[in-house]
């Protein structure tokens, strides 16, 4: 029935427009007689009525397409243009009907009324309305057809805003994010699974809270320096040490060291206080070298040329500064570095997971879990921050939409649904590992965990990590998607330690990790902005996750 309600507005809109065209443009010898009303002419009411129906149907149709911007505006303009076209054709074709431009006012008033009704039905009553209108027997579901996409975008924008400093470990970014999310959980009416929703833990993390500068000069200094831009041209490697040295020479790695051990030893001894310039490919081969050579190279400052900047976090600090520079931004012929970097290794930094629950009405000790990590990479220097809109403000937004759904009394599930917001995922799945080691619900009572990460796109469908592990569950997920056409396609993947589902999988908890594909390719960089996200698959992922959880006992 829900699928029928979604598909009917389009064909009905076209049928109604066709009927209007036939009835208004069919040749007639004289106009039909109409009743005489005192306060309002019958013709005015008729125009308003037929255009109210047209706008209502078109509005319901347009509101089901979240990628269409300002759907109400387009529907209203389309109805008025259609009315104007009818008047023009009646005048030009001379079919025996009167073209009156005052009728456009009636058309517009009717379109506004019909559109208003459509917006109300589309947001709250669409499935039930179509079911009653068609008098077809169907099962009533206590659920909305789609998530609140406007609210989801606001959630993503807030989490990715400069006010939260990249949700990392500089300027308390992740604590600010946790405070915001606690407020959201309270407003939804969820019960805390721990005091104030908070499960505290600590981690070691290398941070870059202050100065960050990199410029390149030629050896003479005559031709001036070229200043590189943090975040765009270069970043600090996650385990980089700080440096207060203003000038350092640059030596390019001699790749002959990989062919001859003697050459490697001799060359490494000449490196001394120079910064080592190498490619990411060269860096990946350093492990092949003898231990004494590796130790000398590891102790040197390094500039690694990479095709794309991809930031990450580290719980340790190297003995020397290390920068990553976009290869095509590195100036050729320069032999002298001018650089500064403040690096601070923080030990036992206090952070937290957040945990909430909707208690089941029939089986409260049986649990389904929805998880997403809320942390990101934070700041690098005083001005550069990593927004993390797709990774993973989008997954948090979807989790909150699912929490809003199950928090409504009419949607209270038979078994309990737990919502986990993990910290320190970017530092190595530390929050989810801590939860598994210190579970707030018995792991053996978790029927299934659905982890949400990278949900801001969807043009190419979605991938399900562990889909090749839990084949029966994935087949069921595929059937739900094919029945409702939520996402263009689903692809199964094997096990992978790439998000917070993994510690649960290792502990024997059945788990999927769902992420969307297509659209923005920004990842762990300054370009992962809310404006880059289409949310093309967001509503579909919501419907698929909801139906999957419902089939497992959440309804």
N, C-alpha and C positions, 0 to 999 in steps of 0.2 A: 504494500500500500504506500509506503514511504517513497519508493522508487516511482510509482505511478504519479504521486503528488508532485514530484520534482519534474517529471517529463511532460505533464499535461499543459502547463501554462504556455509553452512555446507553440505547439500545434493549435491550441485554442485561440491564441492571439492572431495567428495567421488566418484561421477560419473566420473569426469575427471581423477582421479587416476586409476579407474577401466578401462576406455577406453585406457589410456596409457599402462597399464599392458597387456591388450589384444593385442593391436597393436604391441607392442615391443616383446612379448613372443610367439606369434603365429608362429608355424613352417613355414618356407619358403624355397623353393629350391634355390632361389637366391635373392639377394637384389634388390629392385625396382630401376629403372633408375631415376636419379634425374638431374635437370638442372645444367649446369656448370656456376658458377659465378666467376668473376675475383678477386674481393677484399675479398670475404668471401664465404666459401663453403656453399652449401645449407644445408648439414647435420648439420653443426655448428649452422646455423640460426634456423633450425627446432628444434634442442635440446633446444636452448635458448627460443624459442617461446613457446613450450609446457610447459616448466618449469616456464616461466613467468606467464602463465595462472594459473598453479597449485599454485604457491606462492601467486599470487594475490587473488585467491579465498580463500585459507587457511588463508591469512593475514586478509581479511575482516571478516572471521569467528572468528579468535583468538582475534581480537581487540574488539569484542563484549562481551568478558569475562573479566571484570576488575580485577577479583581476580587472573587471570593468570599473573604471573610476567614475564617480558621480552618476550612478545608474539612474537615480530619480530625475536628475536634470536632463539626461538624454531621452528618457521616456516622455517627459513633459514636452520637450521641444519636438520630438518625433510626432506626438499626437497633434500638436498645433499645426505642424507642417502638413500632416496628412489631411487635416480639416481644410487647410488652405488649398491644397491640391484638389480636393473634391469640389470646392467652390469654383476654382478656376476651370475645371473640366466641365462643370454644369454650364458655365457661361460660354465657353468655347464651343462645346458640342451642341448647344441649343436643343437639349433633349426634352424640353417642355417643363423643366424645373427651374425654380428661381434661385439664382446665386446671390446670397445676401451676406455681406461681409460682417454684419453684426452677429451672424451665427458663430463666428470664430470666438467671440467672447463666451458664448454658451459652451462651445467645445472646450475652451481652456478651463472654465470653472468645473465642468464635469471631469476633465482629466486630473485636476488637482484633487478632487474628492476621491476619485478612484485610486489615484496613486497613494493617497494617505491611507486608505483602507488596505492597499497591497502591502505597504511598509509594515503596518501593524500585524497583518496575517503572516507576512514573510518572516518576521522576527519571532513570533510567538505561537501562531496557530495554524501554520500551513498544513502539516500532515492531518490534523483533525478536521480542518476546514474542508479539505478535498474529500476526506472520507465521508463526512456528513453530506456534502453536496451530491456525491455520486451514489449515496446509499448502498455502498458496497460493504459486506462484512469484512472486518479486519480486526487484528489484535491491536489494542491501544498500548503504545509505549510511552512511558514517562520520561521523555528525552527531547532535546531540541535537535533540529536537523543539522545545525552547523555550530561551530564555536563562534564567539564574539571576536571577529577578526580585528575590529577597531581596537578593542581592549587588548588583544594580543600584540598589536603593533605598539601600543602605548607601553606595554610591559617590556618589549624588546628595546624600545627607545630609552626607557629609564635605566635598564640594566647596562646598556651600552653607552650611556651618557658620560661626559667628562667628570660629572659629579661623583661617580663611583670609581674613578681612577683605574679603569680596566679590571676591577674586581680582583686585584692582586694584593701584594704584600708591601706596597709602598703607599704611604698616607692612608693606611687602614682601609683600602678599597674593598677587600672581601668582607670586612666587618660591616661596612656601610651597606653592602649588598644584602648581607644576612639580616640586618635590621629592617630593610625594606621588605624582604620576603616574609619575615615574621609578621609584619603588619598585614600583608596580603593574606596569609594563612588565617590570622585572627578574623579578618573581615569576612572570609568565606565561612567561618563558623566551624572549622576543623578542630578536632581535639589534638592536643600535643601528645606525642609519644614519649617525650622526655621533658623535663622542666623547661618551660619557655621555648618549647620545640627544639631545644639545643642539646646536641651530643658533642662535647668539647674533645679536642685532641691537639697534639702539637706536631710540628715538623721543622726541619732545617731547610732554609731556602736562601739562595744567593740573590741579592737585590741590587738595583742600580738607582739610588735615590737622588743623586746630585748631578754633578757636572758630567757631560758626555759630549766630546768633541773629537773630530777627526778631520785633519786637513793634510794635503800632500804637496810637497815642494820639490823643485829640482835640487840637485846637489849644491848649486851655487847660490840659490835663493834670488837670482837676478830676475827670473821670469814670474815671480810671484807664486802664490799658493792657490790651491783649489780646495774649497771647503765642501765637505760632503754633508748631506742632510740626514740626521738621525731618523730611522724608520723608513725613509724612502730609499736612501743610498746605502745605509749600513745599519747594523745593530751590534750589540755586544753578544758574544757567545754566552750561553746560559751559565757556564762555569768560569767566566772571565774574572781575573783579578783586576783590581784597580790600578791606575797609574797616575802619577803626578809629573812624570817626565814630559817636558814640552817637545823635545826633538829626539828622534830615533832614526837611524839608517834602516834601509830596507834591502834585504837579500832574497832573490827569487830562488826557490827550491830547485836544485839540480836533480832532475829525475834519474840521472845515472846512478844515484845512490841505491835505487831499487835493483840494479843489475849487478853491482859489485859490492860486497861487504867492506872491502878495503877502501873503496871510494867513499862509502857511507861514513866510515869512521873518520877519515881524513877531512871530509867536507864538514862534518858536524863540529869538529874541533875548531874550524875557522869561523863558525857562526858568531860566537861571542855575544856582544850586546846588541847585535842587529835584530830587527824584527823579520820574521820569516814570512815570505809571501808565497802562497801555494793555492792550488785549486782544490775544490771539494773532492775531486777524484783522487788527487795526490794524498789528501788527508785520509781518505778511506784505506789507502795502502800502507800507511805508516806502521800498522800493526805487524807487517811482514818483516820489519827491520829488527836487528839484534837489540836486545834490551839496553845496552849502554848508549846506543845511538838514539833510541826512542826517548830515553831519559833526558838526553841533551836537547832534543827537539821539543820535548814537552816543557822544558824549563824556559824556552825562548818565547818571546812575544810572537803572536801569529796574526797574520791577515789572510783570511780564507776567502777566495773569490767564488761566489755561488751564483747559480742562474736565477734564484729567487730567494728573498729573505723569508725565513720561517723561524719565528722566535719560539723558545721553549724555556723551561725552568730547570734548575739544578739544585740539589741539596748539598753540593760541595763547591770548592773554589780551586781553580788551577793555580799554579805558582806564578803565572805571568798573564798579562792582558791578552785577550783574544777578541778580534772583531771579525764579523762577516760582512763582506762588501759585494754588492751586485756587480758581476763581472764586467758588464758593459758600462758601468759608472766609474770604473777604476781608471785614472788618467795614466796613459802610457808614458814612459820616460821619466817618471818621477822617482826619486831615490831617497826622500827624506820625509818622515812622518812628523806631524805636530798633533799630539793627542793628549787628552785628559779623560779620565773615567773614574767616577766614584763607585766603588763596589763594596757592599756590606753583606757578609755571610751571617744570617740571623739563625741562631740555634734555639730550638724549642719555641718557635713562634706559635702562639696560641690561636687556633682557628676552630672550626666547627662544621658538623653536619646539622641539617635541620630535618626533623621528622614529625609528620602529622598523620592522623588516621581518621577514617570514617568507619565507625564500628558497624559490623554486620548485624542485621536484624534477626537472622536465624542461626548463623554459624560464625559468631564473632571471633572464635579462636582459629579460624581458617583464613589465610591471608593471600591477597593479590597485592603486588608491589609495583608502583610506577616510580621510576627514578630519573633524575637528570642532575648534572653537575652545574652549579651556579658560578664557580670560580673561573677566572681566566688568567691572563699573563701579566696584568697590571701595567706599571709604567717602566720606562727606560729613560733615565734622565728626568729633568724637571718638566719637560713639555711633551714628550712623546708617550702616548698611551695606546693600548691595544683594545679596541672596543668590544670585540668578541660578540658581535650581533648574532651571527649564525652559530658560533661556538662559544657559549651554548645558551645565549639568551633566548634563542628560538625554542630549544628543548624545554627550558624552564617555563616559557609562555604556554607551551602545549600542556605541560604537566598542570599548570594552574587552571587551564580551561577544563581539563578532565576533573580536577579537584572541585571546581565550581559545579560541574555537572552532578557528581556524586554527593556533594554536600546538600543539594536540594532535597527536602523531605520526600518528594514523590519519587526520587531516584535512589533512595537508600538501598544499598545492596544487601543481599542475604549474607554473604561473607564479608569480612573486613577488607577495606582497600587502604593500603599504606602509601603515603607519598614521601619519598626521600629526596632531599636536595643535598647533594654531596659537595663538600669542599675538597680542595687540593687534588682534584682529578688531573689537572695539568702538571702537577708535581710528581705524577706517577701512580695515579689511582689510590692515593693515600687515604682519602676519606672513606671510600667504599671498602678498602681493605680493613680499615679500623672498625667499620660497622660489622663486617663479617666476623672479625675477631671478638667484638663486643656487641652482639646482636640485641636489638631492642624488642624483637619478636623472635620466637624460635625458628631457626632456619628450616627445620624439618616441617614446619607448618606452612611454609610459603608454597602455594600451588604453582605460581609462575611470577617472574619478574619481567617487566617491560621497561627497558632503558631507552630514554629519548635524548638524542644528541644530534646536532646538525639538521634541524628540521625547517630551515628557512627557505628552501628551494622546492623542487619537486617536479620540474618540467619533464624529467626523464624517469619519474617514478621513485622507487625507494629500494634500499638494500636491507636485508634482514640477516645480521650476523647471528650465527648458530642455527640458521635455517636448514643447514645440511646436517645438523646434529639432532635437532628435535623435528624430524621429518613429518610426523603426524600433525604436530601443531602448525608447522609451516603450510602443509596441505590445507588445513582448516583455514588458516589466514588467507591463503590464496582464494579459497572458495568464497570467503566473505568479501574480498576485494572484487572478484569477478561478478558477484551478485549485485553489488552496489556501485561498481565502477568508481571507487574512491580515488585510486591512483593509476596512472597509465600502465605501470607494470611493477611487479615485485620480483626481486632477484635474491636467491638464497646464497649465503656465504657460509663458510666453515667457521670454526672457532678462531677468535683473535683477541689479543689483549689490548684492544684499542679504545675501550671505554669502561664505564663502571659496572657493566654486567659481568665482567670477567672474574673478579674475585668471588662472586656468587656462583658462577658456573664451576669454578674450581672447587667450591664447597659442596657441589652437588645440587644446587638450586636450579631448576629449569629457568632459562632466561633467554630473551631475545634482545638485541640492540637494533633499533630501527633508525635509519638515517635516510634523508632524501637526496636525490641526485639531480644534476642539471643546474642551470642558472649561474649565480655568482661562484667564482672559483677562489675568492679571497679566503685565506686560511692562515691563522697565526700571524697576521700582519695588520698594519694600520688601516687597510682597506676593507676589513670586515665590519662594515657600517650598516646600520638599519636600512638606509636608503638603497643598499645594494640587494636587499632581499625581496624576492617576488612573492613569497609565501604561496607559491602556486599549488603546492601539495599540502598546505597546512590543514585546511578543512577536511581534505580526504584522509590525512593521517589521523586527525581527531576521530573521524567516524570509524575508521578501521580499528584504531586502538580501543575505542569505546565498545564496539561490537565484539571484538576479541575478548576483552575483559568480561563483558556481559555473558558471553558463551561459556566462560570458565567459572562463573558463579557470582558475578557482580550484579546480576539481575535475576 
